[in-house]
Amino acid sequence: MLAIILIIFFTLLVLGCPIAMAMGFAVIPFFMFTPGVMGVTIAQKMFTACDSFSLMAIPFFMLAGRIMEETDIIGDMVRWANCLVGHFRGGLAQTATIAGVILAGVSGSANADAAALGNMLLPSMKKGGYDPGYSVVCISTAAGLGPIIPPSINMVIFCSIVGLSTGAMFAAGIIPGIMLAITYMVYNFMHAVKTNKPHGKFCGMKVLLKTTKECIFALLMPIIIIVGILSGVFTPTEAGVVACVYGIVFGIFTKKINVKSLLRCCGDAGLSTVGCMVIIMVSTSLSYVLARLGMTAIIESFCHSRIESATGFLFFVIIINIISGCFIDANAWMMMMLPILWPIMQSYGIPELQFGLVFVVSLLTGGITPPVGMYLLIICGVDGTPLKSTFKYIPPFLICECIVILLLTFFPQIVYVLPKLIMPQFV
């Protein structure tokens, strides 16, 4: 039965079937032909998967990202980032990375960040003489900082599955996210030197301070959200509400939002949330079926017979995450595999936050690796840039991500610095 389910699942994926549909069809044989298992069980599992206060953060952060785009808060963030680093070698590429860091502190969704940054920066980078393929990959990696730097929808889902403190996970993600941004900026500089991109002219401290003053409300938004979550003033779900209210109030005072545009934002956020929640529901059902058929025992037996060390197990997880990320949505993979891998991880004695960050960051690679490469597809769709033009620029950025993953694997202290400092009760 296990083989039949896996064959159905992967066959449907290869045929181009949507991931949610592939998982849904794959579990049908189990409920049809397994004695003593009622079909209503699948409905119960799907409902229970969504019946979580933590997951309520998803629609609010989706809406916050959409409101930011509507009120041009994102535009202010990009303008300030350009004043700060636009004069560096490869200035527009560096601006994309810094804007990605700031935007990650509000939206929590890499897909939303990719759409916003793509619309804002892709035309400018092409106009500035950057290769279209490089521009797409550069902006894609900047958008990919969203699942690492808090608040993060991926981390919310991760913690809801394994019962980990979301606040501690958020705190653990700050330093790895900044490390990723630094490695991207170093490579952007190297690429700019290689392609002979000139230095820009620094706007001057007077202009930078003036721009900071003009953009202060946009820049305060991520600070309020991150500080509020880490200080315990509000939960991640409440932070999503705060982000929405902040964006709406800002839009009203600047006259950039009205009832009609707000309803449009709600509709867009609702559609994005539905897609995410459907994947969570069906992947939970598939994970339940795989566990019932002994997948956990099979993987555990394989790991303990062939992998002796905790580091070896982390490498095993990194490899399967990078490969699966090429074909399967990150949220679906988490819901499907985490209940199986988590108890095995505990048997190796791996620190929970370290495993969480290694797991989430290694899944990040899927956003820029075809054939799925969702961030690439979103940004290529902005002006029709061919996907194949991005292929030769992907490996250097993957190397940057692998460097950070390896550092997290061998030096778990990186992950625990802020959680121990800010919320030691959860570490």
C-alpha positions as CSV (number, residue, x, y, z in Angstrom):
1,M,0.0,0.0,0.0
2,L,2.8,2.4,0.9
3,A,4.4,1.8,-2.5
4,I,1.1,2.4,-4.3
5,I,0.6,5.7,-2.5
6,L,4.1,7.0,-3.3
7,I,3.8,5.9,-6.9
8,I,0.5,7.8,-7.3
9,F,1.9,10.9,-5.6
10,F,5.1,11.2,-7.6
11,T,3.4,10.2,-10.9
12,L,0.9,13.0,-10.5
13,L,3.7,15.4,-9.7
14,V,5.6,14.4,-12.8
15,L,2.5,14.9,-14.9
16,G,2.2,18.5,-13.7
17,C,-0.7,18.0,-11.3
18,P,-1.0,20.7,-8.6
19,I,0.7,19.6,-5.4
20,A,-2.5,19.7,-3.3
21,M,-4.4,17.5,-5.8
22,A,-1.5,15.0,-6.0
23,M,-1.4,14.6,-2.3
24,G,-5.2,14.4,-2.1
25,F,-5.5,11.6,-4.7
26,A,-2.6,9.7,-3.2
27,V,-4.3,9.1,0.1
28,I,-7.6,7.8,-1.5
29,P,-6.5,4.1,-1.8
30,F,-5.6,3.9,1.9
31,F,-9.1,4.9,2.9
32,M,-10.7,2.7,0.3
33,F,-8.9,-0.5,0.9
34,T,-7.6,-0.5,4.5
35,P,-10.0,-2.4,6.8
36,G,-11.2,-0.5,9.9
37,V,-10.3,3.0,8.5
38,M,-13.3,5.3,7.9
39,G,-13.3,8.0,5.2
40,V,-14.4,10.5,7.8
41,T,-10.9,10.3,9.3
42,I,-9.5,12.3,6.4
43,A,-12.0,15.1,7.0
44,Q,-11.1,15.1,10.7
45,K,-7.4,15.3,10.0
46,M,-7.8,18.1,7.5
47,F,-10.0,20.1,9.9
48,T,-7.6,19.6,12.9
49,A,-4.7,20.7,10.8
50,C,-6.3,24.2,10.3
51,D,-7.8,24.4,13.8
52,S,-4.8,26.3,15.2
53,F,-4.5,29.8,16.7
54,S,-1.0,30.1,15.4
55,L,-2.0,29.5,11.8
56,M,-4.4,32.5,12.0
57,A,-1.2,34.5,11.6
58,I,-1.1,33.5,7.9
59,P,-4.0,35.5,6.5
60,F,-3.1,38.5,8.6
61,F,0.5,38.6,7.3
62,M,-0.8,38.0,3.8
63,L,-3.1,41.0,4.2
64,A,-0.3,43.1,5.7
65,G,1.9,42.4,2.7
66,R,-0.9,43.4,0.3
67,I,-1.7,46.6,2.2
68,M,2.0,47.6,2.2
69,E,2.0,47.2,-1.6
70,E,-1.2,49.2,-1.9
71,T,0.0,52.1,0.3
72,D,3.5,52.1,-1.2
73,I,5.1,51.4,2.1
74,I,7.3,49.0,0.1
75,G,8.3,51.8,-2.2
76,D,9.5,53.9,0.8
77,M,11.5,50.9,2.0
78,V,13.2,50.5,-1.4
79,R,13.9,54.2,-1.7
80,W,15.6,54.3,1.7
81,A,17.6,51.1,1.0
82,N,18.8,52.7,-2.3
83,C,19.9,55.8,-0.4
84,L,21.8,53.6,2.1
85,V,23.6,51.2,-0.3
86,G,22.9,52.4,-3.8
87,H,26.4,53.9,-4.1
88,F,28.1,50.5,-3.5
89,R,29.4,48.5,-6.3
90,G,26.4,46.7,-7.8
91,G,24.2,49.3,-6.1
92,L,20.8,48.1,-7.3
93,A,21.5,44.5,-6.5
94,Q,22.6,45.6,-3.0
95,T,19.4,47.7,-2.7
96,A,17.3,44.6,-3.6
97,T,19.0,42.6,-0.7
98,I,18.6,45.4,1.9
99,A,14.9,45.9,0.8
100,G,14.4,42.2,1.1
101,V,15.7,42.3,4.7
102,I,13.4,45.2,5.7
103,L,10.4,43.7,3.9
104,A,11.0,40.3,5.5
105,G,10.4,42.0,8.9
106,V,6.8,42.7,8.0
107,S,5.1,40.3,5.5
108,G,6.4,36.8,6.4
109,S,5.7,35.5,2.9
110,A,8.4,35.0,0.3
111,N,5.9,34.9,-2.5
112,A,4.4,38.2,-1.6
113,D,7.9,39.7,-1.2
114,A,8.9,38.3,-4.6
115,A,5.9,40.0,-6.3
116,A,6.4,43.3,-4.5
117,L,10.2,43.5,-5.1
118,G,9.9,42.2,-8.6
119,N,7.5,45.0,-9.6
120,M,9.6,47.6,-7.8
121,L,13.1,46.7,-8.8
122,L,13.2,44.5,-11.9
123,P,12.6,47.3,-14.4
124,S,15.1,49.5,-12.6
125,M,17.8,46.8,-12.7
126,K,17.3,46.1,-16.4
127,K,17.4,49.8,-17.1
128,G,20.6,50.0,-15.1
129,G,22.3,47.5,-17.4
130,Y,22.0,44.3,-15.3
131,D,21.4,41.1,-17.1
132,P,17.7,40.1,-16.9
133,G,18.5,36.6,-15.7
134,Y,20.8,37.9,-12.9
135,S,18.3,40.5,-11.9
136,V,15.6,37.9,-11.5
137,V,17.8,35.6,-9.4
138,C,19.1,38.5,-7.3
139,I,15.6,39.7,-6.4
140,S,14.4,36.1,-5.9
141,T,17.1,35.5,-3.2
142,A,16.2,38.8,-1.5
143,A,12.6,37.7,-1.4
144,G,13.6,34.4,0.0
145,L,14.8,36.1,3.2
146,G,11.1,36.3,4.1
147,P,10.9,32.8,5.5
148,I,14.1,33.3,7.6
149,I,13.8,36.8,9.1
150,P,10.8,37.1,11.5
151,P,7.9,37.2,11.2
152,S,7.9,34.1,9.0
153,I,4.9,32.1,7.8
154,N,7.1,29.0,7.3
155,M,8.3,29.2,10.9
156,V,4.7,29.6,12.1
157,I,3.7,26.4,10.3
158,F,6.9,24.6,11.5
159,C,6.2,25.5,15.1
160,S,2.5,24.6,14.8
161,I,3.5,21.1,13.7
162,V,6.1,20.3,16.3
163,G,4.9,22.4,19.2
164,L,8.0,24.7,19.4
165,S,7.9,28.2,20.7
166,T,7.2,30.5,17.7
167,G,8.9,33.5,19.5
168,A,12.0,31.5,20.1
169,M,12.1,30.3,16.5
170,F,11.7,33.9,15.3
171,A,14.5,35.0,17.5
172,A,16.7,32.2,16.2
173,G,16.1,33.3,12.6
174,I,17.4,36.8,12.8
175,I,21.2,36.1,12.8
176,P,21.0,33.4,10.0
177,G,18.8,35.8,7.9
178,I,21.4,38.6,8.3
179,M,24.2,36.1,7.5
180,L,22.4,35.1,4.3
181,A,21.9,38.8,3.3
182,I,25.6,39.5,3.9
183,T,26.7,36.5,1.7
184,Y,24.3,37.7,-1.1
185,M,25.8,41.2,-0.9
186,V,29.4,39.9,-1.0
187,Y,28.5,37.9,-4.2
188,N,26.7,40.9,-5.7
189,F,29.8,43.0,-5.1
190,M,32.0,40.3,-6.8
191,H,29.6,40.0,-9.7
192,A,29.6,43.8,-10.1
193,V,33.4,43.9,-10.2
194,K,33.4,41.0,-12.7
195,T,30.9,42.7,-15.0
196,N,32.5,46.1,-14.5
197,K,29.5,47.8,-12.9
198,P,30.6,51.3,-11.7
199,H,30.3,52.8,-8.2
200,G,27.3,55.0,-7.7
201,K,27.5,58.4,-6.1
202,F,26.6,58.6,-2.4
203,C,23.6,60.8,-1.9
204,G,25.2,62.4,1.2
205,M,24.2,62.2,4.9
206,K,21.9,65.2,4.5
207,V,19.8,63.4,1.8
208,L,20.0,60.1,3.7
209,L,18.6,61.7,6.9
210,K,15.9,63.5,4.9
211,T,14.9,60.2,3.2
212,T,14.9,58.4,6.6
213,K,12.6,61.1,7.9
214,E,10.3,60.8,4.9
215,C,10.2,57.0,5.2
216,I,10.2,56.7,9.0
217,F,6.7,55.3,9.2
218,A,7.5,52.6,6.7
219,L,10.8,51.7,8.5
220,L,9.1,51.6,12.0
221,M,6.7,49.0,10.8
222,P,9.1,46.0,10.9
223,I,10.7,47.3,14.1
224,I,7.4,47.4,16.0
225,I,6.4,44.0,14.8
226,I,9.7,42.2,15.5
227,V,10.3,44.0,18.9
228,G,6.7,43.4,19.9
229,I,6.9,39.6,19.2
230,L,10.3,39.1,20.8
231,S,9.5,41.2,23.9
232,G,6.3,39.2,24.4
233,V,4.0,42.2,24.0
234,F,2.0,40.3,21.4
235,T,1.9,36.8,19.8
236,P,2.8,36.2,16.1
237,T,-0.9,36.1,15.3
238,E,-1.5,39.4,17.1
239,A,1.5,40.8,15.3
240,G,-0.2,40.1,12.0
241,V,-3.2,42.1,13.2
242,V,-1.0,45.0,14.3
243,A,0.7,45.0,10.9
244,C,-2.6,45.2,9.2
245,V,-3.9,48.0,11.4
246,Y,-0.7,49.9,11.1
247,G,-0.8,49.7,7.3
248,I,-4.5,50.7,7.2
249,V,-3.9,53.7,9.5
250,F,-0.9,54.8,7.4
251,G,-2.9,54.4,4.2
252,I,-5.8,56.5,5.6
253,F,-3.5,59.3,6.8
254,T,-1.5,59.4,3.5
255,K,-4.8,59.0,1.5
256,K,-3.3,56.0,-0.4
257,I,-6.1,53.5,0.6
258,N,-9.9,53.6,0.6
259,V,-12.7,51.1,1.2
260,K,-12.5,49.8,-2.4
261,S,-8.8,49.2,-2.4
262,L,-8.9,47.7,1.1
263,L,-11.6,45.2,0.0
264,R,-9.4,44.3,-3.0
265,C,-6.5,43.7,-0.7
266,C,-8.7,41.5,1.5
267,G,-9.7,39.5,-1.5
268,D,-6.2,39.0,-2.7
269,A,-5.0,38.0,0.7
270,G,-7.9,35.6,1.0
271,L,-7.0,33.8,-2.2
272,S,-3.4,33.5,-1.2
273,T,-4.4,32.1,2.2
274,V,-6.8,29.6,0.7
275,G,-4.0,28.1,-1.4
276,C,-1.7,27.9,1.6
277,M,-4.3,26.3,3.8
278,V,-5.5,23.7,1.3
279,I,-1.9,22.5,1.0
280,I,-1.6,22.3,4.8
281,M,-4.9,20.3,5.0
282,V,-4.1,17.7,2.4
283,S,-0.4,17.3,3.3
284,T,-1.5,16.6,6.9
285,S,-3.7,13.8,5.6
286,L,-0.8,12.4,3.6
287,S,1.5,12.6,6.5
288,Y,-1.0,10.7,8.7
289,V,-1.3,8.0,6.1
290,L,2.5,7.6,5.6
291,A,2.9,7.4,9.4
292,R,0.1,4.7,9.6
293,L,1.9,2.7,6.9
294,G,5.2,2.7,8.8
295,M,7.1,5.4,6.9
296,T,8.5,6.7,10.2
297,A,9.9,3.3,11.1
298,I,11.4,2.8,7.7
299,I,13.2,6.1,7.7
300,E,14.3,5.7,11.3
301,S,15.7,2.2,10.6
302,F,17.5,3.6,7.6
303,C,19.0,6.5,9.5
304,H,20.1,4.5,12.6
305,S,21.6,1.7,10.5
306,R,23.6,4.0,8.1
307,I,24.0,7.4,9.9
308,E,25.9,7.3,13.1
309,S,26.2,11.0,14.1
310,A,23.8,13.9,14.6
311,T,25.7,15.9,12.0
312,G,25.2,13.0,9.5
313,F,21.5,13.1,10.1
314,L,21.4,16.9,9.5
315,F,23.3,16.4,6.2
316,F,20.7,13.7,5.3
317,V,17.9,16.2,6.0
318,I,19.6,19.0,4.1
319,I,20.1,16.8,1.0
320,I,16.5,15.6,0.9
321,N,15.2,19.1,1.5
322,I,17.2,20.6,-1.3
323,I,16.1,17.8,-3.7
324,S,12.5,18.0,-2.7
325,G,12.5,21.8,-2.9
326,C,13.0,21.4,-6.6
327,F,9.7,19.7,-7.0
328,I,7.5,20.2,-3.9
329,D,6.1,23.3,-2.2
330,A,8.0,24.0,1.1
331,N,4.9,24.1,3.2
332,A,3.6,20.8,1.8
333,W,7.0,19.2,2.4
334,M,7.0,20.4,6.0
335,M,3.5,19.2,6.8
336,M,4.3,15.8,5.2
337,M,7.7,15.1,6.5
338,L,8.2,16.9,9.8
339,P,5.9,14.6,11.8
340,I,8.1,11.7,10.5
341,L,11.6,13.4,10.9
342,W,11.0,15.1,14.2
343,P,11.1,12.0,16.5
344,I,14.1,10.7,14.6
345,M,15.8,14.0,15.2
346,Q,15.1,13.8,18.9
347,S,16.6,10.3,19.0
348,Y,19.9,11.8,17.8
349,G,19.8,14.5,20.5
350,I,19.9,17.4,18.0
351,P,19.0,20.9,19.5
352,E,15.5,21.7,18.4
353,L,16.0,25.3,17.3
354,Q,19.2,24.2,15.3
355,F,17.2,21.6,13.5
356,G,14.4,24.1,12.9
357,L,16.7,26.6,11.3
358,V,18.6,24.1,9.2
359,F,15.3,22.6,8.0
360,V,13.7,26.0,7.1
361,V,16.9,27.5,5.5
362,S,17.6,24.3,3.4
363,L,14.0,24.4,2.1
364,L,14.6,28.0,1.0
365,T,16.8,26.7,-1.9
366,G,13.6,25.4,-3.6
367,G,12.4,28.9,-4.2
368,I,15.2,29.5,-6.8
369,T,15.7,26.0,-8.2
370,P,13.6,24.9,-11.2
371,P,11.3,23.3,-12.1
372,V,9.2,24.7,-9.3
373,G,11.3,27.7,-8.4
374,M,8.3,29.7,-7.3
375,Y,10.2,33.0,-6.6
376,L,11.8,32.8,-10.0
377,L,8.4,32.2,-11.7
378,I,6.8,35.1,-9.9
379,I,9.5,37.6,-10.8
380,C,9.9,36.3,-14.4
381,G,6.2,36.9,-14.8
382,V,6.6,40.6,-14.1
383,D,7.8,41.4,-17.6
384,G,8.1,38.0,-19.3
385,T,11.8,37.3,-18.6
386,P,12.6,33.8,-19.9
387,L,13.1,31.3,-17.1
388,K,16.1,29.7,-18.9
389,S,18.0,33.0,-18.8
390,T,18.3,32.6,-15.0
391,F,19.9,29.2,-14.9
392,K,23.5,30.2,-15.1
393,Y,23.1,32.7,-12.3
394,I,21.5,30.3,-9.8
395,P,24.6,28.2,-8.7
396,P,26.5,31.1,-7.0
397,F,23.5,32.1,-4.9
398,L,23.0,28.4,-4.0
399,I,26.6,28.3,-2.8
400,C,25.9,31.3,-0.6
401,E,22.9,29.5,1.0
402,C,24.9,26.3,1.4
403,I,27.6,28.2,3.3
404,V,25.1,29.5,5.8
405,I,23.5,26.1,6.1
406,L,26.9,24.5,6.9
407,L,27.6,27.2,9.5
408,L,24.3,26.5,11.2
409,T,25.0,22.7,11.0
410,F,28.5,22.9,12.6
411,F,27.9,25.9,14.9
412,P,24.5,25.7,16.7
413,Q,25.6,28.6,18.9
414,I,24.7,30.9,16.0
415,V,21.1,29.9,16.3
416,Y,20.9,30.1,20.1
417,V,22.6,33.5,20.7
418,L,19.4,35.7,20.6
419,P,16.9,33.2,22.0
420,K,19.0,32.7,25.1
421,L,19.4,36.5,25.4
422,I,15.8,37.5,24.7
423,M,13.6,34.5,25.9
424,P,15.7,32.1,27.9
425,Q,12.6,30.5,29.3
426,F,11.9,28.8,26.0
427,V,15.5,27.5,25.4
